[in-house]
Amino acid sequence: MKYEMMLIVKPMEQRVVGEVLSKVKELVNEVGSIIEVDEWGRKFLAYEIKGETEGYYVLLTFKVCIFIAIKLE
Protein backbone atom coordinates (compact mmCIF):
# COMPACT_ATOMS: atom_id res chain seq x y z
CA MET A 1 0.00 0.00 0.00
CA LYS A 2 1.03 3.60 -0.59
CA TYR A 3 1.49 5.96 2.38
CA GLU A 4 2.49 9.54 3.05
CA MET A 5 4.40 10.66 6.13
CA MET A 6 4.90 14.29 7.09
CA LEU A 7 8.08 14.76 9.08
CA ILE A 8 8.55 17.98 11.01
CA VAL A 9 12.13 18.11 12.22
CA LYS A 10 13.41 20.61 14.75
CA PRO A 11 15.18 23.21 12.62
CA MET A 12 18.87 22.68 13.28
CA GLU A 13 21.89 22.79 11.02
CA GLN A 14 21.14 21.42 7.54
CA ARG A 15 23.61 18.59 8.21
CA VAL A 16 21.61 17.40 11.23
CA VAL A 17 18.31 17.57 9.32
CA GLY A 18 19.96 15.49 6.57
CA GLU A 19 21.05 12.88 9.11
CA VAL A 20 17.51 12.56 10.51
CA LEU A 21 16.07 12.23 7.02
CA SER A 22 18.68 9.60 6.11
CA LYS A 23 17.74 7.50 9.16
CA VAL A 24 14.03 7.64 8.28
CA LYS A 25 14.78 6.71 4.64
CA GLU A 26 16.89 3.79 5.85
CA LEU A 27 14.05 2.51 8.07
CA VAL A 28 11.51 2.73 5.24
CA ASN A 29 13.85 1.08 2.73
CA GLU A 30 14.27 -1.91 5.08
CA VAL A 31 10.58 -2.76 4.75
CA GLY A 32 9.44 -1.09 1.54
CA SER A 33 10.39 1.47 -1.07
CA ILE A 34 10.41 5.25 -1.19
CA ILE A 35 8.41 6.76 -4.04
CA GLU A 36 9.11 10.45 -3.44
CA VAL A 37 10.79 12.80 -0.97
CA ASP A 38 9.47 16.37 -1.09
CA GLU A 39 11.43 18.74 1.15
CA TRP A 40 9.25 21.75 1.94
CA GLY A 41 11.97 23.38 3.98
CA ARG A 42 11.77 25.59 7.03
CA LYS A 43 8.25 26.82 7.86
CA PHE A 44 6.48 28.40 10.82
CA LEU A 45 4.43 26.04 12.98
CA ALA A 46 0.73 26.79 13.47
CA TYR A 47 1.43 27.00 17.21
CA GLU A 48 4.43 26.71 19.50
CA ILE A 49 5.57 23.18 20.38
CA LYS A 50 8.10 22.73 23.20
CA GLY A 51 9.27 26.30 22.74
CA GLU A 52 9.77 25.94 18.97
CA THR A 53 7.99 28.17 16.47
CA GLU A 54 9.55 26.72 13.30
CA GLY A 55 10.14 23.28 11.84
CA TYR A 56 11.76 21.71 8.77
CA TYR A 57 8.99 19.98 6.81
CA VAL A 58 9.52 16.87 4.65
CA LEU A 59 6.74 14.90 2.90
CA LEU A 60 7.74 11.28 2.33
CA THR A 61 5.69 9.04 0.01
CA PHE A 62 6.44 5.30 0.23
CA LYS A 63 5.10 1.78 -0.35
CA VAL A 64 5.04 -0.91 2.35
CA CYS A 65 3.00 -3.90 3.46
CA ILE A 66 0.06 -2.98 5.75
CA PHE A 67 1.54 -4.96 8.65
CA ILE A 68 4.82 -3.08 8.43
CA ALA A 69 3.01 0.30 8.36
CA ILE A 70 1.62 -0.42 11.82
CA LYS A 71 5.17 -1.06 13.07
CA LEU A 72 6.40 2.31 11.65
CA GLU A 73 3.85 4.20 13.76
VMD Tcl script that builds the backbone (N, CA, C; Angstrom):
set m [mol new atoms 219]
animate dup $m
set s [atomselect $m all]
$s set {name element resname resid chain x y z} {
  {N N MET 1 A 0.832 -1.184 0.000}
  {CA C MET 1 A 0.000 0.000 0.000}
  {C C MET 1 A 0.877 1.247 0.000}
  {N N LYS 2 A 0.323 2.327 -0.497}
  {CA C LYS 2 A 1.034 3.595 -0.591}
  {C C LYS 2 A 0.672 4.478 0.598}
  {N N TYR 3 A 1.690 5.101 1.217}
  {CA C TYR 3 A 1.486 5.957 2.383}
  {C C TYR 3 A 2.234 7.267 2.216}
  {N N GLU 4 A 1.784 8.268 2.956}
  {CA C GLU 4 A 2.494 9.540 3.052}
  {C C GLU 4 A 2.796 9.800 4.519}
  {N N MET 5 A 3.998 10.328 4.776}
  {CA C MET 5 A 4.399 10.660 6.133}
  {C C MET 5 A 4.949 12.091 6.116}
  {N N MET 6 A 4.389 12.936 6.957}
  {CA C MET 6 A 4.902 14.294 7.086}
  {C C MET 6 A 5.844 14.332 8.281}
  {N N LEU 7 A 7.092 14.618 8.019}
  {CA C LEU 7 A 8.076 14.764 9.084}
  {C C LEU 7 A 8.246 16.249 9.365}
  {N N ILE 8 A 8.232 16.605 10.614}
  {CA C ILE 8 A 8.548 17.978 11.010}
  {C C ILE 8 A 9.717 17.871 11.969}
  {N N VAL 9 A 10.884 18.248 11.468}
  {CA C VAL 9 A 12.129 18.112 12.219}
  {C C VAL 9 A 12.474 19.449 12.855}
  {N N LYS 10 A 12.960 19.395 14.081}
  {CA C LYS 10 A 13.414 20.609 14.753}
  {C C LYS 10 A 14.456 21.279 13.864}
  {N N PRO 11 A 14.263 22.558 13.563}
  {CA C PRO 11 A 15.176 23.212 12.624}
  {C C PRO 11 A 16.561 23.431 13.228}
  {N N MET 12 A 17.497 22.595 12.804}
  {CA C MET 12 A 18.871 22.684 13.276}
  {C C MET 12 A 19.741 22.970 12.059}
  {N N GLU 13 A 21.003 22.665 12.173}
  {CA C GLU 13 A 21.887 22.787 11.024}
  {C C GLU 13 A 21.393 21.843 9.918}
  {N N GLN 14 A 21.587 22.230 8.677}
  {CA C GLN 14 A 21.139 21.416 7.544}
  {C C GLN 14 A 21.733 20.009 7.603}
  {N N ARG 15 A 22.951 19.895 8.095}
  {CA C ARG 15 A 23.612 18.588 8.210}
  {C C ARG 15 A 22.820 17.664 9.126}
  {N N VAL 16 A 22.354 18.194 10.256}
  {CA C VAL 16 A 21.607 17.396 11.228}
  {C C VAL 16 A 20.259 16.971 10.644}
  {N N VAL 17 A 19.586 17.892 9.969}
  {CA C VAL 17 A 18.312 17.567 9.317}
  {C C VAL 17 A 18.539 16.451 8.294}
  {N N GLY 18 A 19.618 16.534 7.544}
  {CA C GLY 18 A 19.959 15.493 6.566}
  {C C GLY 18 A 20.183 14.142 7.217}
  {N N GLU 19 A 20.812 14.133 8.388}
  {CA C GLU 19 A 21.051 12.878 9.108}
  {C C GLU 19 A 19.736 12.250 9.560}
  {N N VAL 20 A 18.822 13.064 10.082}
  {CA C VAL 20 A 17.512 12.562 10.513}
  {C C VAL 20 A 16.765 11.976 9.321}
  {N N LEU 21 A 16.758 12.695 8.214}
  {CA C LEU 21 A 16.071 12.233 7.016}
  {C C LEU 21 A 16.686 10.936 6.489}
  {N N SER 22 A 18.000 10.818 6.546}
  {CA C SER 22 A 18.679 9.596 6.109}
  {C C SER 22 A 18.270 8.397 6.950}
  {N N LYS 23 A 18.149 8.596 8.270}
  {CA C LYS 23 A 17.740 7.503 9.158}
  {C C LYS 23 A 16.325 7.049 8.850}
  {N N VAL 24 A 15.418 7.992 8.598}
  {CA C VAL 24 A 14.033 7.640 8.277}
  {C C VAL 24 A 13.983 6.900 6.941}
  {N N LYS 25 A 14.733 7.377 5.951}
  {CA C LYS 25 A 14.777 6.709 4.644}
  {C C LYS 25 A 15.292 5.280 4.792}
  {N N GLU 26 A 16.312 5.113 5.618}
  {CA C GLU 26 A 16.891 3.788 5.850}
  {C C GLU 26 A 15.855 2.842 6.451}
  {N N LEU 27 A 15.094 3.326 7.445}
  {CA C LEU 27 A 14.051 2.506 8.066}
  {C C LEU 27 A 12.993 2.084 7.055}
  {N N VAL 28 A 12.545 3.033 6.238}
  {CA C VAL 28 A 11.513 2.728 5.243}
  {C C VAL 28 A 12.055 1.755 4.200}
  {N N ASN 29 A 13.273 1.948 3.750}
  {CA C ASN 29 A 13.854 1.076 2.726}
  {C C ASN 29 A 14.065 -0.350 3.213}
  {N N GLU 30 A 14.142 -0.557 4.526}
  {CA C GLU 30 A 14.275 -1.907 5.077}
  {C C GLU 30 A 13.005 -2.729 4.865}
  {N N VAL 31 A 11.865 -2.048 4.811}
  {CA C VAL 31 A 10.578 -2.757 4.753}
  {C C VAL 31 A 9.739 -2.411 3.528}
  {N N GLY 32 A 10.214 -1.508 2.698}
  {CA C GLY 32 A 9.438 -1.091 1.542}
  {C C GLY 32 A 10.293 -0.279 0.594}
  {N N SER 33 A 9.647 0.640 -0.126}
  {CA C SER 33 A 10.393 1.471 -1.066}
  {C C SER 33 A 9.857 2.899 -1.046}
  {N N ILE 34 A 10.778 3.835 -1.175}
  {CA C ILE 34 A 10.414 5.247 -1.188}
  {C C ILE 34 A 10.029 5.635 -2.605}
  {N N ILE 35 A 8.890 6.295 -2.737}
  {CA C ILE 35 A 8.414 6.760 -4.035}
  {C C ILE 35 A 8.893 8.190 -4.283}
  {N N GLU 36 A 8.747 9.046 -3.274}
  {CA C GLU 36 A 9.108 10.452 -3.442}
  {C C GLU 36 A 9.459 11.089 -2.101}
  {N N VAL 37 A 10.420 11.989 -2.139}
  {CA C VAL 37 A 10.789 12.803 -0.973}
  {C C VAL 37 A 10.640 14.258 -1.395}
  {N N ASP 38 A 9.735 14.973 -0.750}
  {CA C ASP 38 A 9.468 16.371 -1.087}
  {C C ASP 38 A 9.825 17.236 0.111}
  {N N GLU 39 A 10.977 17.887 0.047}
  {CA C GLU 39 A 11.426 18.738 1.152}
  {C C GLU 39 A 10.790 20.116 1.013}
  {N N TRP 40 A 9.925 20.458 1.947}
  {CA C TRP 40 A 9.247 21.752 1.936}
  {C C TRP 40 A 10.114 22.830 2.549}
  {N N GLY 41 A 11.061 22.422 3.360}
  {CA C GLY 41 A 11.967 23.380 3.982}
  {C C GLY 41 A 11.459 23.909 5.310}
  {N N ARG 42 A 12.070 24.985 5.729}
  {CA C ARG 42 A 11.768 25.591 7.029}
  {C C ARG 42 A 10.487 26.413 6.947}
  {N N LYS 43 A 9.545 26.126 7.837}
  {CA C LYS 43 A 8.252 26.822 7.864}
  {C C LYS 43 A 7.882 27.122 9.320}
  {N N PHE 44 A 7.009 28.102 9.489}
  {CA C PHE 44 A 6.477 28.395 10.818}
  {C C PHE 44 A 5.433 27.351 11.201}
  {N N LEU 45 A 5.441 26.947 12.461}
  {CA C LEU 45 A 4.425 26.037 12.984}
  {C C LEU 45 A 3.135 26.822 13.225}
  {N N ALA 46 A 2.015 26.135 13.205}
  {CA C ALA 46 A 0.731 26.789 13.473}
  {C C ALA 46 A 0.673 27.294 14.912}
  {N N TYR 47 A 1.355 26.592 15.811}
  {CA C TYR 47 A 1.428 26.997 17.214}
  {C C TYR 47 A 2.749 26.486 17.788}
  {N N GLU 48 A 3.170 27.060 18.865}
  {CA C GLU 48 A 4.432 26.714 19.497}
  {C C GLU 48 A 4.385 25.305 20.075}
  {N N ILE 49 A 5.444 24.529 19.833}
  {CA C ILE 49 A 5.566 23.177 20.379}
  {C C ILE 49 A 6.916 23.093 21.084}
  {N N LYS 50 A 6.882 22.836 22.384}
  {CA C LYS 50 A 8.097 22.732 23.203}
  {C C LYS 50 A 9.037 23.912 22.962}
  {N N GLY 51 A 8.475 25.092 22.889}
  {CA C GLY 51 A 9.268 26.299 22.739}
  {C C GLY 51 A 9.704 26.615 21.314}
  {N N GLU 52 A 9.377 25.734 20.372}
  {CA C GLU 52 A 9.774 25.936 18.972}
  {C C GLU 52 A 8.641 26.579 18.186}
  {N N THR 53 A 8.988 27.510 17.321}
  {CA C THR 53 A 7.989 28.171 16.475}
  {C C THR 53 A 8.181 27.840 14.995}
  {N N GLU 54 A 9.265 27.114 14.678}
  {CA C GLU 54 A 9.549 26.718 13.302}
  {C C GLU 54 A 9.910 25.243 13.240}
  {N N GLY 55 A 9.746 24.655 12.062}
  {CA C GLY 55 A 10.139 23.279 11.837}
  {C C GLY 55 A 10.569 23.102 10.395}
  {N N TYR 56 A 11.336 22.044 10.131}
  {CA C TYR 56 A 11.758 21.710 8.771}
  {C C TYR 56 A 10.837 20.592 8.288}
  {N N TYR 57 A 10.021 20.884 7.279}
  {CA C TYR 57 A 8.986 19.978 6.807}
  {C C TYR 57 A 9.486 19.116 5.652}
  {N N VAL 58 A 9.182 17.807 5.726}
  {CA C VAL 58 A 9.515 16.867 4.655}
  {C C VAL 58 A 8.318 15.936 4.473}
  {N N LEU 59 A 7.829 15.825 3.226}
  {CA C LEU 59 A 6.743 14.905 2.895}
  {C C LEU 59 A 7.355 13.695 2.219}
  {N N LEU 60 A 7.157 12.521 2.823}
  {CA C LEU 60 A 7.735 11.281 2.332}
  {C C LEU 60 A 6.610 10.382 1.836}
  {N N THR 61 A 6.676 9.958 0.581}
  {CA C THR 61 A 5.690 9.035 0.010}
  {C C THR 61 A 6.396 7.693 -0.196}
  {N N PHE 62 A 5.784 6.606 0.293}
  {CA C PHE 62 A 6.441 5.301 0.226}
  {C C PHE 62 A 5.425 4.167 0.130}
  {N N LYS 63 A 5.921 2.983 -0.255}
  {CA C LYS 63 A 5.101 1.777 -0.346}
  {C C LYS 63 A 5.613 0.756 0.663}
  {N N VAL 64 A 4.700 0.176 1.436}
  {CA C VAL 64 A 5.039 -0.915 2.352}
  {C C VAL 64 A 3.824 -1.821 2.517}
  {N N CYS 65 A 4.067 -2.977 3.095}
  {CA C CYS 65 A 2.995 -3.899 3.456}
  {C C CYS 65 A 2.211 -3.303 4.620}
  {N N ILE 66 A 0.922 -3.541 4.697}
  {CA C ILE 66 A 0.057 -2.984 5.746}
  {C C ILE 66 A 0.556 -3.341 7.146}
  {N N PHE 67 A 1.084 -4.537 7.323}
  {CA C PHE 67 A 1.542 -4.962 8.646}
  {C C PHE 67 A 2.782 -4.190 9.078}
  {N N ILE 68 A 3.616 -3.831 8.137}
  {CA C ILE 68 A 4.817 -3.078 8.434}
  {C C ILE 68 A 4.456 -1.632 8.762}
  {N N ALA 69 A 3.435 -1.090 8.109}
  {CA C ALA 69 A 3.009 0.305 8.357}
  {C C ALA 69 A 2.632 0.485 9.825}
  {N N ILE 70 A 1.999 -0.497 10.403}
  {CA C ILE 70 A 1.617 -0.425 11.820}
  {C C ILE 70 A 2.871 -0.339 12.686}
  {N N LYS 71 A 3.920 -1.075 12.329}
  {CA C LYS 71 A 5.175 -1.059 13.071}
  {C C LYS 71 A 5.859 0.306 12.985}
  {N N LEU 72 A 5.761 1.004 11.824}
  {CA C LEU 72 A 6.395 2.312 11.654}
  {C C LEU 72 A 5.781 3.370 12.546}
  {N N GLU 73 A 4.522 3.215 12.909}
  {CA C GLU 73 A 3.853 4.197 13.765}
  {C C GLU 73 A 4.546 4.243 15.099}
}
mol reanalyze $m
mol bondsrecalc $m
mol representation Tube
mol addrep $m
